[in-house]
Structure formats: C-alpha cells, structure tokens
Amino acid sequence: MKKEFKRILVTAALPYANGKLHLGHLAGAYLPADIYTRYQRSMKCDVVFLCGSDEHGVPITITADQEKTTPQAVVDRYHALNKSAFEKFGMGFDNYSRTSLPLHHETAKEFFLKLHEAKILKEKKEKQMYDEKAGMFLPDRYVEGICPVCSNPEARGDQCEKCGTFLNPVELKNPRSKITGETPSVRETTHLYFPLGDYQKKLESYITEADKRDTWKENVLQYCRSWFKEGLQDRAVTRDLQWGVRVPLKGFESKVLYVWFDAVLGYISSTKEWAARIGSPDKWKEYWLDSATKYVAFIGKDNVVFHCIVFPSMLMAWNENSQEKYILPENVPANEFLNFEGQKFSKSRGWGIDVDEFLEEFPADALRYTLTMNLPESRDADFYWKDFQARNNNELADILGNFINRTLTFAHKNFKGEIPDRGSLNPLDEELLGYFKSVPKTAGDLFERYRFRDGTLEIMNFARFANKYFNDSEPWKTLKGDTTRCATTINLCLQVARSLAVLLQPVLPFASEKIWKMLNLHDTSAEAGWSSAGELGIPAGHILGQPEILFTKIEDEVIQKKIQQLPSRLPAPVEKSPPKPIITIDDFKKIELRVAKVLQAERVPKSDKLIRLEISIGSEQRQIVAGIAQHYKPEDLIGKKIIVVANLAPAKLMGHESKGMLLAASDGSGKLFIVTPENDIEEGSLVK
C-alpha cells in the first residue's frame, strides 16, 4: 500500500575526501539524486537534500603520509575541490557538510554511547599487527606482504588487488609495515563490535515491507539477499587509528570509531547543520524523527550494504532504546557503475576524467544530459567521448536548441517580439496539445519511480514532435496567406518552449533558465511548478526576451583531441590460438545461446577460481559454475545480463553441477571479460 508523506528527505552518498570526483561518481549517485530532488521541488513538495564529505579512514592517513602532510590538510583540499565541482555541475544541495566538523563528531559519539549504554556492542579481543619501531598498531592497509592465495608480493592487508581475495593482515606471508618497512609483530588488542546478525530478521522484514510501498530496484534486492544468505556477522565499531572520531569510552581513548560507523551518521549531522544555518536548530527532527517523512538514499552499488543493511540496523538499535525514533530509508535506488570508454575508471592508471577538468571545457548541461541518457540504472553503462558529442550536437543542439531558436527568432522577426494570439485549432494543433497534457504525467511518473533516463526521453520526444509540428505547419508559408494560422502555430510553439523549460529543469537547470529568460518570464522555471507544463501559460501580447544560441556544437577535432590524449587503451597483444576447423551453419545451429540474468552468485568453497551462479533464462532457472572468481566478485554479478550456452551437457565442477556455460573473452594479460548484451534485453532471448 502506497503511503502518503508530508515531506521528503533526500541524501546522496558522502564522497570520500581523498580524491577528486569523476564522471562515474556523478552517474552513480549524485545526478539521479539531483534530478529527483529538483522534480519533487517542482511538484511543490517539502524537500531537503543533504550531502557532505566523508573525511575519516585509513586511505586519507596514507595519502597524508605520502604527501608528508596532515590528514586534515588532505580533506580540506578535496572537500573544497569537490564542493566547487558540485556547484559547477548544478547540484542543488540544501547543505554540503563534512564529517570532520565538531557537530558530526558529537552526533557520532552520541550514537555510539547510546548503543554502548544499551549493552548492544560486544567487546572482543583480537590479534593485530603492531609496528614495534613506530610504536603503533597497524591498520590493515598499513601492512603489505605476499598473498597466501596467488603469491602476489604486494598484497594489502585487507585485500589482494591481483586476485581479489579479502584478507586479514595476519594471513599475509612475509608481512611488512608500510610505515617503517619492518616486520610487524602480532599483539592482542580489544575492540567493540556491532552484532549485525542480531538484526537480520528485522532487516529482511524492513526491506520486504519498504519494497511493497515504493518498489525497490531488483539489483539492490539481490545484493541484500546475497548478504542475508551468507548470514550477517559482527562488525568492528572501533579501530586503532589516530585519525577519526575518538571513542568516548574509558580504556578506548586511543581508538577511533570505524569509518563505516561514523560516515553514515553524516547525513544526520548534515541535516543538523542545515537546520542551525536556517535559524531553526530543531527542524532536523521533522525530517529524521517523523514517520510522515519519506527518506530516499541515493548511492552507487558499492554502498548497498552500508545503506540497506548497516545504517538501518544502527537506526533500529537506537530506536529500541530511545523515545526518539529515527525513520529508515523508504528506498535506496542504487545505480550500477559507469565505465569510461569501455573500461573502469582507474586513478592509478590515469583512466577517466575528473569533473572539474571536464567542466573547464564543456557546459554542465551537456554533461548532465549525456549522463542522464546513459545512467547505469539497472546495469553498468559507458561514457564515450563520441557519444557525448553526438548527444550534444544531434539532440541538444539540433532538436532542443534548434526548436527554441527558430521559434523565438520567427516571433521576433514577424510578430515584433510578442506572443501572437491564437485562432481556431486544426488536427495538428490538437495533436500537439495532447503532448502538453500527457508528457508531464508520463515523465513525472517515471521520475517518481527513479527511471530518469526514460523520463527524460519522454520529454525529448516532446521536443522532437514540436520540431516536426513546426516543419509540418510551415509558418513561413502561412505568414503570407493566412496570418491567423501562422500566429496560432507560433503561439503554440512558444507555449511548448515554456513547457520544455519546466520539464527539463531537473535535468538541464542552466539551459532551462536560459529559455525562461528568452521568454522573458517572471520567477524561474524551477518555481513555475511541474503541473504548469501542461498549461498554455503565456498570454497573447507578452513581450519576449532576446533569442540566443542554447547549445553550441562540438567540433570533431575537439573530440578527436580528447581521444588522442587518453592513455594507451590497447591491451597487450592477444596470443593467437591455432585456427579451428571450419564448421558449417548446421554445426553452429546446434549451439543454443540465450540471454540469462544472474539471480545469485557465491564463491565455491576451497576454490580460488570458481563462482556458482543461479541464473534465469526466462521460464527456467538453473545453476552454472564459472571460473571467473579471480576476475569478478560474486556481489558484482548479481542482476547482470550474460550470454550462456544453454544446451551444453551438464558437468560437475568441485562437486557442483553446472548446466551451461557463460561466454567471456580474454585480453592479452589474461583478464576475463564477461560477454553481455548491449541492450537490456529480456532473459531467455535467443542469441542468433
């Protein structure tokens, strides 16, 4: 049953202040959150939109050590850079905070003490690496050594980047401290743990009920089910580190709160900061402590566990022991990953492009539009320079910009820059008015369901039809023989321009305001209200502003230069296998290739290479086993569409039956890449 809400709380994942934002970050969480917030505001909803920098954790201390500076200096730099990049991109945050602020530390300590006083946290002794020379316990990333699985000599204490195995530092062979290079000793230390498993049944019920009210994405549900199937385990709340929120407990003064615990509380502290800034310090409670608030948390898929499982369990624990009850997320519409030119963004390889650098050369709206039309809403997507150029030139400039410019230019030239009056309507006019009535509802419903790509496509189709309407109405001809008909055409086209400014404002805020200014309208397109997009809202006789070019085309040489500046993308030469015997078409017809969807995935015990997959090929579900564990994590496969050989004879691998085989390609380095369909085609579809 759909629930009615008085207000909406929107949060976007706190970006980590240890590097600059890249395009993948925008597509993963921030642009969808901004579109949703802008749309809800235009619906006249009470909305507050919060974010901020996540400024604690080991990677920041490592960067500070490498740069011979302090963690505070590192986060100060990246907080300022990212905040500026967000502003240039047009993000409409009500507040952009920081987890290094005293207000946040107070909030995190309050949560910790509440859970500790309620005897929820468990005290455990454990063994940890200790650098005798530096006189400190070593966080996992401060230890390197030989991976016990693949023998990589530079494996980190938390994970081997070569084979992907998650590690404990004490498992490394020949461990060494990254601080002094010495071999660390093993000492006993004490930490506090949150009993995540105690909340598993409540979490499962919570997600089930929330999904019934506000349909959750299938990929998010599958991630959660995977964690539930493995069984939730205790998670350490404290760690031996100098940088972070100090543990407010006797005997633990030298420790800090684990960053996973304090970072999610940054949403609450950011709301508190916003409330204080607007002069109403207790107003934050309306958004966090009132069940009439709808809370939507926008994240990338790598944050699902923290926002669907960890944070809700923390709030549940608080609610059990307090009269003040925090709300839980009503939905967590996580996106998949955006790749860059077919490969994952990689800071170490210099692969990708940072937001601030991009916006130095190209307008924010062109980027916002391209990312919107390529949002990884249900599967990984890609950003290509040529696609960016095509979206800008062929859609923004040739469709939207061309319609706006030709309409206003015609009105200025032939109607003295005024809105002409309408006469009687013909069938083509009536068809255009049908769009006026249908598009706000159709696009709005899609935005409500977090389908921003499809919603934007509906609006752009309106612009496409408007161009066709202008052409088919031929106002340059009717101007000479039927001025009333010509006036009606231009009046309706100007009404469309106003409607497009309102409808596209969530996606193209800068261009929408330009259109509004050209139409010489009061207030802003954002304040006009979504429902007004279905109205003929400009009266006859209204004086127009001056037309200007809305989008400038990007030349081929500009894009070609960008492509040439990329690091070498070519993998090592692929080792050619001896040619196989030629087969006939009848031989090939014996192979049944089908599109499958991965429902569940898990590592095969005692195997470094195998992953067991539960797949759907339409009407049938089956199990296959694939040797891809060194190239993919199980949780990254859930929800992915793959191609499988569906009529392969069953085989047993490590005791597990495999009924089929997935298709994958290998580059020169031996890295495997699963073959996936280009479009989001239905599982079970036959590949010919």
Buried (B, 14 or more C-beta within 10 A) or exposed (E): EEEEBEBBBBBBBBBBBBBBBBBBBBBBBBBBBBBBBBBBBBBEBBBBBBBBBBBBBBBBBBBBBEEEEBBEEBBBBBBEBBBBBBBBBBBBBBBBBBBBBEBBBBBBBBBBEBBBEEEBBBEEEEEBBBBEEBEBBBBBBBBBBBBBBBEBEEBBBBBBEBBBBEBBBBBBEEBBBBBBEEBBEEBEBEBBBBBBBBBBEBBBEBBEEBBEEBEBBBBBBBBBBBBBEEEBEBBBBBBBBEBBBBBBBEEBEBBBBBBBBBBBBBBBBBBBBBBBEEEEEEBBBBBBBBEEBBBBBBBBBBBBBBBBBBBBBBBBBBBBEEEEBBBBBBBBBBBBBBBBBEBEBEEEEEBBBBBBEBBEEBBBBBBBBBBBBBBBBBBBBBBBBEBBBBBBBEBBBBBBBBBBBBBBEBBBEBBEBBBBEBBEEEEBBEBBBEBBEEBBBBBBEBBBBBBBBBBBBBBBBBBBBBBBBBEEBEBEEBBEEBBEBBBBBBBBBBBBBBBBBBBBBBBBBBBBBBBBBBBBBEEBBBBBBBBBBBBBBBEEEBEBBEBEEBBBBBEEEEBEEBEEEBEEEEEEEEEEEEEEEEEEEEEEEEEBBBBBBBBBBBBBEEBBBBBBBBBBBBEEBBBBBBBBBBBBBBBBBBBBBBBBBBEBEEEEBEEBEBBBBBBBEEEEEEEBBBEBBEEEEEBBBEBE
